[in-house]
Amino acid sequence: MASKIKAIVCSILIVLMFVGGGYAIYYFSKPSKNSKVIATIFPIYDITREIMGNADDIMLLEDNGVDIHNFSPTTSDMTAIAKSELFLYVGGESDKWVSDVLKTTNSPNLITVKLLDEIESMEESKEGIIDGEHSHEHNEHESNTHESHSEHAEKELDEHIWLSPKNVIVMTEKIRDSLNLIFPERKEIFRINSEKYISKIQNLNTEYSSICSNSDKTLIVADRFPFGYLNRDYGIKYYACFSGCSTETQASADMISKLIQKISEEDAKYICVLETSDRVIANSVLNDKECKKGVQVEVLNSCQSVSYKQKDKVSLYDVLLGNLEVLKKVLERWH
């Protein structure tokens, strides 16, 4: 009898394990890749989610937490794009794969939106970039012997368009208009939701203008600098190690020395890093005996590496607001 009871209990446990395991797999797995709308990166996904009111019909393509510059689509990603009706992407250097994928989808009714074409885009600047100082000097030397090559060199556009509230407003309007084509019956909902969202972003835009404009402080970044549109749209001054799309991560002794010198010149209280930083450069600067004591590290969020599990815990609005609070502190513009 005891053995029968033991067998029954074991059977129940096994069933519970399978049922519980099935539930866990279901809960953490991605939604089926038959979404009508596909957004390549989180900022676009989140704007679309705000307009639609939910994420039921949206797929976030780059959702494994890898930096957008290192993304490569899988076969299942390509299939999902082919089955979708609206494909939203930035269109910068990191999206070079898009044109090849779209050629293979064979989906004549697929609407594609390259958001970099919708805003007033700009080239990725080397101004204020330490790594770019050497590159600029090198390019001037090369232009003397390879002038024709320099004239025809392809310009790289700054793809980090979502980090400026002004751009986000334009992106929201374009995504809303595109969604209207796919879901005409929900046009009024999209209008109401987009107006509410744009109002929030417009308030941020006003605050960014107030905090960043006419500041005599320089933002010192011991990292890459993907915030070029903040410089253009709000006049923020900066001094950083690498450009936003740079693959470099190692700082030379000269770079560390220049950061220390800049901290001294500015009498800076803070230096900044990105949310994905290992802080090696920042620590090298702060631990150097020549560096001013008491300098603190603040984190700016580039919103480039949001994973599937994180996407419901963060929003682009919160990222922009968080960056604004950091800028208030670093630029010493508390009101």
Buried (B, 14 or more C-beta within 10 A) or exposed (E): EEEEEEEEEEEEEEEEEEEEEEEEEEEEEEEEBEBBBBBBBBBBBBBBBBBBEEBEBBBBBBBEEEBBBEBEBEEEBBBBBBBBBBBBBBBBBBBEBBEEBBEEBEBEEBBBBBBBEBBEBBEBBBEBBBBBBBEEEEBEEEBEEEEEEEEEEEEEBBBBBBBBBBBBBBBBBBBBBBBBEBBEEBBEBBEEBBEEBBEBBBEBBEBBBBBBEEBEBBBBBBBBBBBBBBBBBBEBBBBBBBBBBBEEEEBEEEBBBBBBEBBEEBEBBBBBBBBBBEBBBBEBBBEBEEBBEEBEBBBBBBBBBBBBEEBEEBBBBEBBBBBBEBBBBBBEBEE
